[in-house]
């Protein structure tokens, strides 16, 4: 019985180590994904602002040439 208990304890310790490493990997990947999403959002906001300014410029140009 003691041998079986030691074997289970060893397997459980090995399992804990593997799970801890997997969680570290998962959290690192989630951090990378979050960084990339923040960068994408920043680019989208910049492009949206540029498009709005461009279209506003077109409207101003059209209104000044018509009047």
Buried (B, 14 or more C-beta within 10 A) or exposed (E): EEEEEEEEEEEEEEEEEEEEEEEEEEEEEEEEEEEEEEEEEEEEEEEEEEEEEEEEEEEEEEEEEEE
